[in-house]
Amino acid sequence: MRNSFIGILTALIVLMTVSCATITVPTGVTNNPIGQKTGTASGMIILGLFGTANASVYEAAKNGGITTISTVDTETILYFGGIVMKVTTTVTGE
């Protein structure tokens, strides 16, 4: 019985470890011309409750030295079956 439990637990851990999904979505577009500057901001979210950093549009623009935003893209990577998420916001502009 114990060996069956350990086998099932091991299989579950392996499946959660290899189950990873990456989703990239264009979040926003303005009428401003595409700029040459790019800024990014990333953060981790655990269990949908705890965040480790600021992945906002404002933070991404600040990191890239952007004052006029052209486009905003958001990339979300799900780890361990969605228990842990990494969110990256990318902003282009001038």
Buried (B, 14 or more C-beta within 10 A) or exposed (E): EEEEEEEEEEEEEEEBEEEEEEEEEEBBEEEEEEBEBBBBBBBBBEEEEEEEEBBBBEBBBBBBEBEEBBBBBBBBBBBBBBEBBBBBBBBBBB
